[in-house]
Amino acid sequence: MKTKKLALTSTAIIILVVVLDQWLKIWIKTNFYLGQDLEILPWFHLRFVQNPGMAFGMELGSKLFLTLFRIVVTCLGFWYIARRCLKADAPTGYVACVALVIAGALGNIVDCVFYGEIFTNPYPPAVAALVPFGQGYGTLFHGYVVDMFYFPLFSFDWPSWLPLLGGKEFSFFDPVFNLADAAITCGIIAILLFYNKNLFGADEENLKSNSETK
């Protein structure tokens, strides 16, 4: 019974996050032109940007390498969570956090693999449109990841007497990200804070303690 509950919980989280992530990305992409910024609150904006790289707009290596790397890591994640769900002693919270990470990775994989084939990528102020498969702006595995959440929480100008930085503006927090990035980040932080024992060999410790009691 516990195993079935864990499997249903992780499946529901992955489906929910991927569906919400893709809905939001498609809505942004077909209603905002590239670079458009909508202020919801002074510290919260919707800003449409695209990136070919890792989470939060970072770039690392070639586009094809990054896409294949995401796919491999996500497949390993599915294998790992299936292995964990088969164990009735796995904490529900831990499995949920792993599911968040997998869902986030999967959400960004959809962008990378398919968006280049099914979307146009016009110059602003035109907005993108869905097109028949193969008539998009790119090729398979070479799509851009859509980001939209921007939180300029605060900013200030560095004192003019500071070397190099003097007079320049500092803004926190600058990266633009998406729901998939948020899922990955929240999942990883929660694992490190609350479930690090499960991540770093708690099962082996339990096996040892059980064998000793016997």
N, C-alpha and C positions, 0 to 999 in steps of 0.2 A: 504493500500500500504506500509506504513512504517513497519507495523508488518511483512508483507511478506519479505521485504528487510532484516529485522533483523534476521528472521529465516533462510533465505538463506545465509546470511553472517556468522552466527555462525556455520551452518552446513558445509559450505565450509572450514572454518578454522579448524574445528575438523577433517574432512576427510583429508585435506592436511597435517596437522601436523602428524596424525597417520600414514599415508602412507609413508611420508618421514622418520619418526622415525623408522618404521619397516624395510623399505628398507635399511637404513643405518646400523641398528643392524644386519640384516641378512648378509649384505655384510661383515661387520667386523667379524662376528662370523664364516663365512665360508672361510675367506681369511687370518685372523690373528690367530696365536696361542695365548693361554692365557698368558697374560703378555707382549706380543710383543709391542714394541714402535716404531713408525715411526715419525721422526722429520720433520714437514712441515716447520716450522720456529723456531728459537731459543725459542720463547715464546709460540709456539703452536705445540702440538704433538697429534697424534692419538695413544692411548694406550688402548689395549683391556683388560678390567677387568670385573669381574662379581661380583654382590653382592646380598645377599638375603634380604637386608633391604630396608630402605627408600631412598630418593633422596640423591645424592652425596655420596653414599656408606655407609651411616649411618645405624646402626642396632638397631631395637627396637622391642622386643617381638619375638614370634614364627613366622615362615614363614607363616603358615596357617592363623594366626591372621592378619598379615600384608596384605596378599592378600585379605582376606575378608573385612578388613577395607578399602582398596583401592576401592573395588567394591561398598561398601555401600556409601562411600563419592562421588564416581563418579555418582552413581544413584541419589543421592541428588543434585548433580550439574546439571544433566540433567533436573531434576524436576524444579530446580531454574531458569535455563536459559529459559525453556519453559514458565515458569510463567512470566519472565521478557519480553520475546519476544511478549507476548500477550498485552503488554502495549506500546502504540505508543509513549509515552514520554520517553522511555528508551534510553539513549545515545548510539549511535552505538559503540563508543569506549569502553564503559563499557561492553556491551554485547560481543564484540570481546575479551576483556581481560578475561572475565569469560570463554569464549569458549577455550581460550588458556590453562587455568588451567584444564578444563575438558579433553581436548585433551591430555595434558601431562599425566594426571592420567590414561587415557585409554590406552595410548601407553605402559606404564609400566605394566598395568594389563595384556596385551597380553603376555608379557614375563613371568610373574609370573604364569599365568594359563596354557599356552600351551608349552613354550619352553622346559620344562622338558620331555614332551611327544614326541617332534618332532626333537630334536637335540641330537647328541652325545656330550660328554664332555671329549675329550681325554686329556692325558698329553702332554704338550709341548715337541717337536715342532710340533706335529700333530695338524691339524685344525679340527674344528667340521664339521659335515655333517648332512644334512637333512635326516631323516629316516621316515619310515611309522609310523603313529600315534600309540603310545604305546610302541615303541622300543627305546625311548630316555633314557636320563640319570636319569630321575626322574619321578614323578607322577603328576597328575593334581593338580594345585594350588601350586606346589612346584618348579617352575622354577626359574632360576636366572635372574636378570635384567642385561642387557648388557650395559656397559658404555664405552665411547671411547674418549671424549674430555678432554684434559689435557692442562692447561695453566700455566706453570711455569714462571710466569711473571718476578720474580726476586728472588734472593737468596743471603744470606750472612752468615758469621760465627759470632756468638755472641762473644763478647770480653771474653778473658780467665778469667778475674777477676770477671765476673758475677757468683754468686752462682747458682748452679743447671744447668744453661744454658750455662755457659762458655765453649767455644770451639765447641759447637754444631752448626750444620748448620740449618738455618731457610729458608724455601722455601715458597713463596707466588705465586700462589694459588695452593695448593696440591690436593684438591678433583678432582676425575675423574667423569664426568657426561655425560649424553646423551641429545639428542634433546628434549625428553619429559621433563626432569628435567629443561632444559632451558625455555621451554614454560611455565611450572608451575611458575618458578621464575619470569620471565618477566611479566606474567599476574598478579601475586600477587603484585609485586612492582608497576606496573602501576596503579592498583586499589587503593592501599594505597596512592599513590602520587596525582593522578588526579581524582579519582572517590570515595573517601572515603565517601562523602555525600550520594551517591547512596547505598553504602554498609551499612551505619549506619542510614538508616531511612529517606532518602530524600523524598520517596514517601509519608510517613506520614506527613511530613512538607508541601508538595505540597497540600495534601488533606485539611490540616488545613487552609492554605492560601486561597485556592479556596472557602472553606465554609465561611471564614470571608468576602471575597469580595462579596459573594452572600447576 
